Amino acid sequence: MSLLKVIDKKAIENVNGENYHHGAMFVNSNSITNTVTLNTNENGFMVGPVSVHTLTVNGNLRVVDSLTVSTGNLTIAGDLRIV
């Protein structure tokens, strides 16, 4: 299962085995069992409620609704805002 599904996608970029989708709309799973890392100089957006195993935020992440880090670690060196 992919972490991100894009509708009306414009481009898909593969970086180190991870697909980054740039498009008009995306859908994320409400339960992500992988480790999610947002690198420095990256901006991310997740729609909740969402549960992530391990989350590392070095860039800027916005979460709509709620975020649960279920069993792993939460590391924030950048900016995490839940709105």
N, C-alpha and C positions, 0 to 999 in steps of 0.2 A: 504494500500500500504506500502510495506516495504521501509526502507531507503536505503537498500543495497541489491543487488542481486549478488550472486557469481556464476561464471561458473567454473566448474572443482573444486568444493569445497573440502577442505580437512577436515575441522572441523567447527562446529558451536557451539559457547559458549553462553549461556544465563546468563546474569548478571543483576540482578534487573529488570527483565522483558524485557531487551533489548538484541537482538541477535547480536553477534559479529561474523563475518564471516572471516575465515582465508583461503584464497584460491589463485588460480593463477590469476584470473581476477575478477573484480567487476564492477558493473554498478550502479551509483547513479542517482536519479531523479534530474532534473534541478530545481525543486521547492520542498522544504522541509518545511512543515507547522508545524512540531514538533519543540520542543526545542532540540538543539544539544549541548551536553556537552562532552568535551574531558578532561578526568581526568589527574591529575599529573601522570607522568611516563607512559603515553600512547602516541603513535604516530598515527596520522591520515592523510588521504589523500583523497581529494575530487577533482573531475573533473568538471570544470565549462564550460560554465557559470552556476553558481548555485545560487539560492536564498534561504535563510534560514530565518525563522521567528525570532528565538533567538539563538545566538551562544555564548557559553562560552568555552574558550580555556585555560586550565590549563597545558596542556602538549605541544606537538609539532604538529602543523597542517600545511600541505602543500596543497595549492589549485592551480590547473592548470587552467589558463585563468582568470576568474573573479568571484568575490563573492559579493553578495548583501545581507545585513541584512535588510529584508523588513520592518517589523513593530515592532519588539521587540528590545532587547538590544544586544550589542556586548561587551563582557567582555573578556579581554586578560590579563591573569596573566602568561601565558607561552609564546610560540613563534608561531606566525602566519606569514607565508610567502606565497605570491601569486606570482607564477612564470609563 
